[in-house]
Amino acid sequence: MYTNTPDGHFVICAHPLHSLVTLFIACSLHGFKFAPSICEILADLSTGCAVAPEFYLFSPALLSLS
């Protein structure tokens, strides 16, 4: 079975209840191909650094818009 989000993007975000947890949902493990870029985003989120504007493409809030 191949799973995917409705918009086809990954989900990357801070946990809504636990500020020290960052979530990454790759869907069917196809995220490994994007490891360098995703790890950079995760590192920035985890350390409180600013993330690139394109990061918001991975917001779970966008899932309800598709």
mmCIF file of the N, C-alpha and C atoms, coordinates in Angstrom:
data_MODEL
# 
_entry.id   MODEL 
# 
loop_
_atom_site.group_PDB 
_atom_site.id 
_atom_site.type_symbol 
_atom_site.label_atom_id 
_atom_site.label_alt_id 
_atom_site.label_comp_id 
_atom_site.label_asym_id 
_atom_site.label_entity_id 
_atom_site.label_seq_id 
_atom_site.pdbx_PDB_ins_code 
_atom_site.Cartn_x 
_atom_site.Cartn_y 
_atom_site.Cartn_z 
_atom_site.occupancy 
_atom_site.B_iso_or_equiv 
_atom_site.pdbx_formal_charge 
_atom_site.auth_seq_id 
_atom_site.auth_comp_id 
_atom_site.auth_asym_id 
_atom_site.auth_atom_id 
_atom_site.pdbx_PDB_model_num 
ATOM 1   N N  . MET A 1 1  ? 0.841  -1.167 0.000  1.00 0.00 ? 1  MET A N  1 
ATOM 2   C CA . MET A 1 1  ? 0.000  0.000  0.000  1.00 0.00 ? 1  MET A CA 1 
ATOM 3   C C  . MET A 1 1  ? 0.892  1.237  0.000  1.00 0.00 ? 1  MET A C  1 
ATOM 4   N N  . TYR A 1 2  ? 0.546  2.182  -0.814 1.00 0.00 ? 2  TYR A N  1 
ATOM 5   C CA . TYR A 1 2  ? 1.284  3.438  -0.915 1.00 0.00 ? 2  TYR A CA 1 
ATOM 6   C C  . TYR A 1 2  ? 0.409  4.544  -0.328 1.00 0.00 ? 2  TYR A C  1 
ATOM 7   N N  . THR A 1 3  ? 0.898  5.175  0.725  1.00 0.00 ? 3  THR A N  1 
ATOM 8   C CA . THR A 1 3  ? 0.130  6.255  1.342  1.00 0.00 ? 3  THR A CA 1 
ATOM 9   C C  . THR A 1 3  ? 0.721  7.605  0.971  1.00 0.00 ? 3  THR A C  1 
ATOM 10  N N  . ASN A 1 4  ? -0.121 8.616  0.976  1.00 0.00 ? 4  ASN A N  1 
ATOM 11  C CA . ASN A 1 4  ? 0.316  9.957  0.633  1.00 0.00 ? 4  ASN A CA 1 
ATOM 12  C C  . ASN A 1 4  ? -0.664 10.953 1.253  1.00 0.00 ? 4  ASN A C  1 
ATOM 13  N N  . THR A 1 5  ? -0.209 12.169 1.452  1.00 0.00 ? 5  THR A N  1 
ATOM 14  C CA . THR A 1 5  ? -1.110 13.214 1.919  1.00 0.00 ? 5  THR A CA 1 
ATOM 15  C C  . THR A 1 5  ? -1.979 13.674 0.751  1.00 0.00 ? 5  THR A C  1 
ATOM 16  N N  . PRO A 1 6  ? -3.095 14.320 1.018  1.00 0.00 ? 6  PRO A N  1 
ATOM 17  C CA . PRO A 1 6  ? -3.974 14.765 -0.076 1.00 0.00 ? 6  PRO A CA 1 
ATOM 18  C C  . PRO A 1 6  ? -3.285 15.675 -1.091 1.00 0.00 ? 6  PRO A C  1 
ATOM 19  N N  . ASP A 1 7  ? -2.350 16.509 -0.630 1.00 0.00 ? 7  ASP A N  1 
ATOM 20  C CA . ASP A 1 7  ? -1.675 17.418 -1.561 1.00 0.00 ? 7  ASP A CA 1 
ATOM 21  C C  . ASP A 1 7  ? -0.362 16.849 -2.099 1.00 0.00 ? 7  ASP A C  1 
ATOM 22  N N  . GLY A 1 8  ? 0.020  15.664 -1.654 1.00 0.00 ? 8  GLY A N  1 
ATOM 23  C CA . GLY A 1 8  ? 1.223  15.016 -2.156 1.00 0.00 ? 8  GLY A CA 1 
ATOM 24  C C  . GLY A 1 8  ? 2.519  15.482 -1.520 1.00 0.00 ? 8  GLY A C  1 
ATOM 25  N N  . HIS A 1 9  ? 2.454  16.398 -0.564 1.00 0.00 ? 9  HIS A N  1 
ATOM 26  C CA . HIS A 1 9  ? 3.654  16.911 0.101  1.00 0.00 ? 9  HIS A CA 1 
ATOM 27  C C  . HIS A 1 9  ? 3.870  16.227 1.441  1.00 0.00 ? 9  HIS A C  1 
ATOM 28  N N  . PHE A 1 10 ? 5.076  16.351 1.955  1.00 0.00 ? 10 PHE A N  1 
ATOM 29  C CA . PHE A 1 10 ? 5.380  15.866 3.293  1.00 0.00 ? 10 PHE A CA 1 
ATOM 30  C C  . PHE A 1 10 ? 4.698  16.777 4.306  1.00 0.00 ? 10 PHE A C  1 
ATOM 31  N N  . VAL A 1 11 ? 4.667  16.328 5.551  1.00 0.00 ? 11 VAL A N  1 
ATOM 32  C CA . VAL A 1 11 ? 4.212  17.177 6.651  1.00 0.00 ? 11 VAL A CA 1 
ATOM 33  C C  . VAL A 1 11 ? 5.409  17.373 7.565  1.00 0.00 ? 11 VAL A C  1 
ATOM 34  N N  . ILE A 1 12 ? 5.780  18.620 7.786  1.00 0.00 ? 12 ILE A N  1 
ATOM 35  C CA . ILE A 1 12 ? 6.884  18.968 8.679  1.00 0.00 ? 12 ILE A CA 1 
ATOM 36  C C  . ILE A 1 12 ? 6.391  20.117 9.554  1.00 0.00 ? 12 ILE A C  1 
ATOM 37  N N  . CYS A 1 13 ? 6.409  19.915 10.877 1.00 0.00 ? 13 CYS A N  1 
ATOM 38  C CA . CYS A 1 13 ? 5.916  20.976 11.753 1.00 0.00 ? 13 CYS A CA 1 
ATOM 39  C C  . CYS A 1 13 ? 6.354  20.730 13.195 1.00 0.00 ? 13 CYS A C  1 
ATOM 40  N N  . ALA A 1 14 ? 6.208  21.750 13.993 1.00 0.00 ? 14 ALA A N  1 
ATOM 41  C CA . ALA A 1 14 ? 6.407  21.611 15.426 1.00 0.00 ? 14 ALA A CA 1 
ATOM 42  C C  . ALA A 1 14 ? 5.183  20.907 15.999 1.00 0.00 ? 14 ALA A C  1 
ATOM 43  N N  . HIS A 1 15 ? 5.379  20.091 17.002 1.00 0.00 ? 15 HIS A N  1 
ATOM 44  C CA . HIS A 1 15 ? 4.256  19.409 17.647 1.00 0.00 ? 15 HIS A CA 1 
ATOM 45  C C  . HIS A 1 15 ? 3.389  20.466 18.324 1.00 0.00 ? 15 HIS A C  1 
ATOM 46  N N  . PRO A 1 16 ? 2.071  20.393 18.167 1.00 0.00 ? 16 PRO A N  1 
ATOM 47  C CA . PRO A 1 16 ? 1.210  21.437 18.724 1.00 0.00 ? 16 PRO A CA 1 
ATOM 48  C C  . PRO A 1 16 ? 1.170  21.484 20.255 1.00 0.00 ? 16 PRO A C  1 
ATOM 49  N N  . LEU A 1 17 ? 1.492  20.374 20.917 1.00 0.00 ? 17 LEU A N  1 
ATOM 50  C CA . LEU A 1 17 ? 1.432  20.335 22.383 1.00 0.00 ? 17 LEU A CA 1 
ATOM 51  C C  . LEU A 1 17 ? 2.791  20.258 23.063 1.00 0.00 ? 17 LEU A C  1 
ATOM 52  N N  . HIS A 1 18 ? 3.804  19.832 22.341 1.00 0.00 ? 18 HIS A N  1 
ATOM 53  C CA . HIS A 1 18 ? 5.133  19.637 22.928 1.00 0.00 ? 18 HIS A CA 1 
ATOM 54  C C  . HIS A 1 18 ? 6.165  20.421 22.126 1.00 0.00 ? 18 HIS A C  1 
ATOM 55  N N  . SER A 1 19 ? 6.598  21.528 22.651 1.00 0.00 ? 19 SER A N  1 
ATOM 56  C CA . SER A 1 19 ? 7.472  22.439 21.905 1.00 0.00 ? 19 SER A CA 1 
ATOM 57  C C  . SER A 1 19 ? 8.843  21.849 21.567 1.00 0.00 ? 19 SER A C  1 
ATOM 58  N N  . LEU A 1 20 ? 9.256  20.813 22.263 1.00 0.00 ? 20 LEU A N  1 
ATOM 59  C CA . LEU A 1 20 ? 10.566 20.211 22.002 1.00 0.00 ? 20 LEU A CA 1 
ATOM 60  C C  . LEU A 1 20 ? 10.507 19.093 20.959 1.00 0.00 ? 20 LEU A C  1 
ATOM 61  N N  . VAL A 1 21 ? 9.332  18.872 20.387 1.00 0.00 ? 21 VAL A N  1 
ATOM 62  C CA . VAL A 1 21 ? 9.158  17.798 19.411 1.00 0.00 ? 21 VAL A CA 1 
ATOM 63  C C  . VAL A 1 21 ? 8.866  18.391 18.033 1.00 0.00 ? 21 VAL A C  1 
ATOM 64  N N  . THR A 1 22 ? 9.601  17.935 17.037 1.00 0.00 ? 22 THR A N  1 
ATOM 65  C CA . THR A 1 22 ? 9.362  18.327 15.651 1.00 0.00 ? 22 THR A CA 1 
ATOM 66  C C  . THR A 1 22 ? 8.884  17.087 14.901 1.00 0.00 ? 22 THR A C  1 
ATOM 67  N N  . LEU A 1 23 ? 7.806  17.236 14.150 1.00 0.00 ? 23 LEU A N  1 
ATOM 68  C CA . LEU A 1 23 ? 7.218  16.111 13.432 1.00 0.00 ? 23 LEU A CA 1 
ATOM 69  C C  . LEU A 1 23 ? 7.611  16.134 11.962 1.00 0.00 ? 23 LEU A C  1 
ATOM 70  N N  . PHE A 1 24 ? 7.899  14.955 11.432 1.00 0.00 ? 24 PHE A N  1 
ATOM 71  C CA . PHE A 1 24 ? 8.142  14.800 10.002 1.00 0.00 ? 24 PHE A CA 1 
ATOM 72  C C  . PHE A 1 24 ? 7.422  13.546 9.546  1.00 0.00 ? 24 PHE A C  1 
ATOM 73  N N  . ILE A 1 25 ? 6.506  13.700 8.611  1.00 0.00 ? 25 ILE A N  1 
ATOM 74  C CA . ILE A 1 25 ? 5.747  12.578 8.085  1.00 0.00 ? 25 ILE A CA 1 
ATOM 75  C C  . ILE A 1 25 ? 6.063  12.481 6.592  1.00 0.00 ? 25 ILE A C  1 
ATOM 76  N N  . ALA A 1 26 ? 6.721  11.398 6.206  1.00 0.00 ? 26 ALA A N  1 
ATOM 77  C CA . ALA A 1 26 ? 7.194  11.264 4.825  1.00 0.00 ? 26 ALA A CA 1 
ATOM 78  C C  . ALA A 1 26 ? 6.214  10.540 3.919  1.00 0.00 ? 26 ALA A C  1 
ATOM 79  N N  . CYS A 1 27 ? 5.308  9.779  4.460  1.00 0.00 ? 27 CYS A N  1 
ATOM 80  C CA . CYS A 1 27 ? 4.345  9.014  3.670  1.00 0.00 ? 27 CYS A CA 1 
ATOM 81  C C  . CYS A 1 27 ? 5.040  7.970  2.796  1.00 0.00 ? 27 CYS A C  1 
ATOM 82  N N  . SER A 1 28 ? 4.884  6.749  3.157  1.00 0.00 ? 28 SER A N  1 
ATOM 83  C CA . SER A 1 28 ? 5.414  5.597  2.413  1.00 0.00 ? 28 SER A CA 1 
ATOM 84  C C  . SER A 1 28 ? 6.926  5.646  2.205  1.00 0.00 ? 28 SER A C  1 
ATOM 85  N N  . LEU A 1 29 ? 7.616  6.316  3.058  1.00 0.00 ? 29 LEU A N  1 
ATOM 86  C CA . LEU A 1 29 ? 9.082  6.323  3.081  1.00 0.00 ? 29 LEU A CA 1 
ATOM 87  C C  . LEU A 1 29 ? 9.740  6.898  1.832  1.00 0.00 ? 29 LEU A C  1 
ATOM 88  N N  . HIS A 1 30 ? 9.012  7.607  0.987  1.00 0.00 ? 30 HIS A N  1 
ATOM 89  C CA . HIS A 1 30 ? 9.668  8.178  -0.188 1.00 0.00 ? 30 HIS A CA 1 
ATOM 90  C C  . HIS A 1 30 ? 10.459 9.442  0.165  1.00 0.00 ? 30 HIS A C  1 
ATOM 91  N N  . GLY A 1 31 ? 10.431 9.854  1.423  1.00 0.00 ? 31 GLY A N  1 
ATOM 92  C CA . GLY A 1 31 ? 11.157 11.044 1.843  1.00 0.00 ? 31 GLY A CA 1 
ATOM 93  C C  . GLY A 1 31 ? 12.667 10.885 1.892  1.00 0.00 ? 31 GLY A C  1 
ATOM 94  N N  . PHE A 1 32 ? 13.161 9.639  1.859  1.00 0.00 ? 32 PHE A N  1 
ATOM 95  C CA . PHE A 1 32 ? 14.603 9.444  1.956  1.00 0.00 ? 32 PHE A CA 1 
ATOM 96  C C  . PHE A 1 32 ? 15.349 10.143 0.826  1.00 0.00 ? 32 PHE A C  1 
ATOM 97  N N  . LYS A 1 33 ? 14.722 10.315 -0.326 1.00 0.00 ? 33 LYS A N  1 
ATOM 98  C CA . LYS A 1 33 ? 15.371 10.972 -1.469 1.00 0.00 ? 33 LYS A CA 1 
ATOM 99  C C  . LYS A 1 33 ? 15.624 12.450 -1.199 1.00 0.00 ? 33 LYS A C  1 
ATOM 100 N N  . PHE A 1 34 ? 14.871 12.992 -0.270 1.00 0.00 ? 34 PHE A N  1 
ATOM 101 C CA . PHE A 1 34 ? 14.958 14.417 0.038  1.00 0.00 ? 34 PHE A CA 1 
ATOM 102 C C  . PHE A 1 34 ? 15.666 14.671 1.367  1.00 0.00 ? 34 PHE A C  1 
ATOM 103 N N  . ALA A 1 35 ? 16.372 13.686 1.877  1.00 0.00 ? 35 ALA A N  1 
ATOM 104 C CA . ALA A 1 35 ? 16.981 13.751 3.198  1.00 0.00 ? 35 ALA A CA 1 
ATOM 105 C C  . ALA A 1 35 ? 17.825 15.004 3.439  1.00 0.00 ? 35 ALA A C  1 
ATOM 106 N N  . PRO A 1 36 ? 18.715 15.413 2.542  1.00 0.00 ? 36 PRO A N  1 
ATOM 107 C CA . PRO A 1 36 ? 19.520 16.604 2.838  1.00 0.00 ? 36 PRO A CA 1 
ATOM 108 C C  . PRO A 1 36 ? 18.671 17.861 3.072  1.00 0.00 ? 36 PRO A C  1 
ATOM 109 N N  . SER A 1 37 ? 17.698 18.083 2.241  1.00 0.00 ? 37 SER A N  1 
ATOM 110 C CA . SER A 1 37 ? 16.856 19.273 2.386  1.00 0.00 ? 37 SER A CA 1 
ATOM 111 C C  . SER A 1 37 ? 15.970 19.179 3.613  1.00 0.00 ? 37 SER A C  1 
ATOM 112 N N  . ILE A 1 38 ? 15.390 18.017 3.822  1.00 0.00 ? 38 ILE A N  1 
ATOM 113 C CA . ILE A 1 38 ? 14.497 17.844 4.961  1.00 0.00 ? 38 ILE A CA 1 
ATOM 114 C C  . ILE A 1 38 ? 15.269 17.943 6.269  1.00 0.00 ? 38 ILE A C  1 
ATOM 115 N N  . CYS A 1 39 ? 16.454 17.367 6.320  1.00 0.00 ? 39 CYS A N  1 
ATOM 116 C CA . CYS A 1 39 ? 17.269 17.447 7.540  1.00 0.00 ? 39 CYS A CA 1 
ATOM 117 C C  . CYS A 1 39 ? 17.650 18.883 7.856  1.00 0.00 ? 39 CYS A C  1 
ATOM 118 N N  . GLU A 1 40 ? 17.892 19.679 6.834  1.00 0.00 ? 40 GLU A N  1 
ATOM 119 C CA . GLU A 1 40 ? 18.198 21.094 7.055  1.00 0.00 ? 40 GLU A CA 1 
ATOM 120 C C  . GLU A 1 40 ? 16.987 21.806 7.672  1.00 0.00 ? 40 GLU A C  1 
ATOM 121 N N  . ILE A 1 41 ? 15.803 21.537 7.153  1.00 0.00 ? 41 ILE A N  1 
ATOM 122 C CA . ILE A 1 41 ? 14.587 22.140 7.707  1.00 0.00 ? 41 ILE A CA 1 
ATOM 123 C C  . ILE A 1 41 ? 14.370 21.669 9.144  1.00 0.00 ? 41 ILE A C  1 
ATOM 124 N N  . LEU A 1 42 ? 14.531 20.374 9.396  1.00 0.00 ? 42 LEU A N  1 
ATOM 125 C CA . LEU A 1 42 ? 14.343 19.844 10.743 1.00 0.00 ? 42 LEU A CA 1 
ATOM 126 C C  . LEU A 1 42 ? 15.346 20.434 11.728 1.00 0.00 ? 42 LEU A C  1 
ATOM 127 N N  . ALA A 1 43 ? 16.586 20.583 11.294 1.00 0.00 ? 43 ALA A N  1 
ATOM 128 C CA . ALA A 1 43 ? 17.595 21.180 12.154 1.00 0.00 ? 43 ALA A CA 1 
ATOM 129 C C  . ALA A 1 43 ? 17.248 22.633 12.478 1.00 0.00 ? 43 ALA A C  1 
ATOM 130 N N  . ASP A 1 44 ? 16.806 23.383 11.478 1.00 0.00 ? 44 ASP A N  1 
ATOM 131 C CA . ASP A 1 44 ? 16.422 24.779 11.710 1.00 0.00 ? 44 ASP A CA 1 
ATOM 132 C C  . ASP A 1 44 ? 15.236 24.865 12.662 1.00 0.00 ? 44 ASP A C  1 
ATOM 133 N N  . LEU A 1 45 ? 14.241 24.031 12.463 1.00 0.00 ? 45 LEU A N  1 
ATOM 134 C CA . LEU A 1 45 ? 13.084 24.031 13.353 1.00 0.00 ? 45 LEU A CA 1 
ATOM 135 C C  . LEU A 1 45 ? 13.470 23.650 14.778 1.00 0.00 ? 45 LEU A C  1 
ATOM 136 N N  . SER A 1 46 ? 14.312 22.639 14.910 1.00 0.00 ? 46 SER A N  1 
ATOM 137 C CA . SER A 1 46 ? 14.691 22.131 16.223 1.00 0.00 ? 46 SER A CA 1 
ATOM 138 C C  . SER A 1 46 ? 15.560 23.100 17.005 1.00 0.00 ? 46 SER A C  1 
ATOM 139 N N  . THR A 1 47 ? 16.310 23.937 16.322 1.00 0.00 ? 47 THR A N  1 
ATOM 140 C CA . THR A 1 47 ? 17.207 24.865 17.002 1.00 0.00 ? 47 THR A CA 1 
ATOM 141 C C  . THR A 1 47 ? 16.653 26.282 17.075 1.00 0.00 ? 47 THR A C  1 
ATOM 142 N N  . GLY A 1 48 ? 15.459 26.491 16.522 1.00 0.00 ? 48 GLY A N  1 
ATOM 143 C CA . GLY A 1 48 ? 14.836 27.815 16.585 1.00 0.00 ? 48 GLY A CA 1 
ATOM 144 C C  . GLY A 1 48 ? 15.319 28.778 15.519 1.00 0.00 ? 48 GLY A C  1 
ATOM 145 N N  . CYS A 1 49 ? 16.057 28.288 14.538 1.00 0.00 ? 49 CYS A N  1 
ATOM 146 C CA . CYS A 1 49 ? 16.519 29.148 13.445 1.00 0.00 ? 49 CYS A CA 1 
ATOM 147 C C  . CYS A 1 49 ? 15.369 29.441 12.487 1.00 0.00 ? 49 CYS A C  1 
ATOM 148 N N  . ALA A 1 50 ? 15.507 30.515 11.750 1.00 0.00 ? 50 ALA A N  1 
ATOM 149 C CA . ALA A 1 50 ? 14.500 30.853 10.743 1.00 0.00 ? 50 ALA A CA 1 
ATOM 150 C C  . ALA A 1 50 ? 14.553 29.825 9.629  1.00 0.00 ? 50 ALA A C  1 
ATOM 151 N N  . VAL A 1 51 ? 13.394 29.473 9.124  1.00 0.00 ? 51 VAL A N  1 
ATOM 152 C CA . VAL A 1 51 ? 13.330 28.527 7.999  1.00 0.00 ? 51 VAL A CA 1 
ATOM 153 C C  . VAL A 1 51 ? 12.968 29.291 6.736  1.00 0.00 ? 51 VAL A C  1 
ATOM 154 N N  . ALA A 1 52 ? 13.324 28.728 5.603  1.00 0.00 ? 52 ALA A N  1 
ATOM 155 C CA . ALA A 1 52 ? 13.034 29.353 4.317  1.00 0.00 ? 52 ALA A CA 1 
ATOM 156 C C  . ALA A 1 52 ? 11.528 29.483 4.122  1.00 0.00 ? 52 ALA A C  1 
ATOM 157 N N  . PRO A 1 53 ? 11.090 30.507 3.420  1.00 0.00 ? 53 PRO A N  1 
ATOM 158 C CA . PRO A 1 53 ? 9.649  30.687 3.193  1.00 0.00 ? 53 PRO A CA 1 
ATOM 159 C C  . PRO A 1 53 ? 8.982  29.477 2.540  1.00 0.00 ? 53 PRO A C  1 
ATOM 160 N N  . GLU A 1 54 ? 9.720  28.751 1.729  1.00 0.00 ? 54 GLU A N  1 
ATOM 161 C CA . GLU A 1 54 ? 9.157  27.576 1.063  1.00 0.00 ? 54 GLU A CA 1 
ATOM 162 C C  . GLU A 1 54 ? 8.763  26.478 2.048  1.00 0.00 ? 54 GLU A C  1 
ATOM 163 N N  . PHE A 1 55 ? 9.303  26.534 3.264  1.00 0.00 ? 55 PHE A N  1 
ATOM 164 C CA . PHE A 1 55 ? 9.000  25.527 4.276  1.00 0.00 ? 55 PHE A CA 1 
ATOM 165 C C  . PHE A 1 55 ? 7.500  25.411 4.525  1.00 0.00 ? 55 PHE A C  1 
ATOM 166 N N  . TYR A 1 56 ? 6.784  26.493 4.411  1.00 0.00 ? 56 TYR A N  1 
ATOM 167 C CA . TYR A 1 56 ? 5.361  26.475 4.747  1.00 0.00 ? 56 TYR A CA 1 
ATOM 168 C C  . TYR A 1 56 ? 4.540  25.625 3.775  1.00 0.00 ? 56 TYR A C  1 
ATOM 169 N N  . LEU A 1 57 ? 5.145  25.184 2.697  1.00 0.00 ? 57 LEU A N  1 
ATOM 170 C CA . LEU A 1 57 ? 4.524  24.234 1.790  1.00 0.00 ? 57 LEU A CA 1 
ATOM 171 C C  . LEU A 1 57 ? 4.212  22.925 2.513  1.00 0.00 ? 57 LEU A C  1 
ATOM 172 N N  . PHE A 1 58 ? 4.952  22.633 3.585  1.00 0.00 ? 58 PHE A N  1 
ATOM 173 C CA . PHE A 1 58 ? 4.812  21.380 4.319  1.00 0.00 ? 58 PHE A CA 1 
ATOM 174 C C  . PHE A 1 58 ? 3.936  21.502 5.561  1.00 0.00 ? 58 PHE A C  1 
ATOM 175 N N  . SER A 1 59 ? 3.236  22.603 5.708  1.00 0.00 ? 59 SER A N  1 
ATOM 176 C CA . SER A 1 59 ? 2.394  22.827 6.880  1.00 0.00 ? 59 SER A CA 1 
ATOM 177 C C  . SER A 1 59 ? 1.180  21.904 6.865  1.00 0.00 ? 59 SER A C  1 
ATOM 178 N N  . PRO A 1 60 ? 0.853  21.300 8.010  1.00 0.00 ? 60 PRO A N  1 
ATOM 179 C CA . PRO A 1 60 ? -0.345 20.461 8.044  1.00 0.00 ? 60 PRO A CA 1 
ATOM 180 C C  . PRO A 1 60 ? -1.625 21.282 7.845  1.00 0.00 ? 60 PRO A C  1 
ATOM 181 N N  . ALA A 1 61 ? -1.572 22.570 8.039  1.00 0.00 ? 61 ALA A N  1 
ATOM 182 C CA . ALA A 1 61 ? -2.749 23.419 7.826  1.00 0.00 ? 61 ALA A CA 1 
ATOM 183 C C  . ALA A 1 61 ? -3.173 23.416 6.362  1.00 0.00 ? 61 ALA A C  1 
ATOM 184 N N  . LEU A 1 62 ? -2.247 23.184 5.451  1.00 0.00 ? 62 LEU A N  1 
ATOM 185 C CA . LEU A 1 62 ? -2.573 23.165 4.025  1.00 0.00 ? 62 LEU A CA 1 
ATOM 186 C C  . LEU A 1 62 ? -3.308 21.903 3.599  1.00 0.00 ? 62 LEU A C  1 
ATOM 187 N N  . LEU A 1 63 ? -3.267 20.870 4.422  1.00 0.00 ? 63 LEU A N  1 
ATOM 188 C CA . LEU A 1 63 ? -3.918 19.608 4.055  1.00 0.00 ? 63 LEU A CA 1 
ATOM 189 C C  . LEU A 1 63 ? -5.425 19.778 3.864  1.00 0.00 ? 63 LEU A C  1 
ATOM 190 N N  . SER A 1 64 ? -6.020 20.656 4.624  1.00 0.00 ? 64 SER A N  1 
ATOM 191 C CA . SER A 1 64 ? -7.468 20.836 4.514  1.00 0.00 ? 64 SER A CA 1 
ATOM 192 C C  . SER A 1 64 ? -7.852 21.703 3.313  1.00 0.00 ? 64 SER A C  1 
ATOM 193 N N  . LEU A 1 65 ? -6.861 22.343 2.685  1.00 0.00 ? 65 LEU A N  1 
ATOM 194 C CA . LEU A 1 65 ? -7.145 23.222 1.555  1.00 0.00 ? 65 LEU A CA 1 
ATOM 195 C C  . LEU A 1 65 ? -7.159 22.488 0.220  1.00 0.00 ? 65 LEU A C  1 
ATOM 196 N N  . SER A 1 66 ? -6.640 21.270 0.192  1.00 0.00 ? 66 SER A N  1 
ATOM 197 C CA . SER A 1 66 ? -6.549 20.580 -1.099 1.00 0.00 ? 66 SER A CA 1 
ATOM 198 C C  . SER A 1 66 ? -7.771 19.728 -1.375 1.00 0.00 ? 66 SER A C  1 
# 
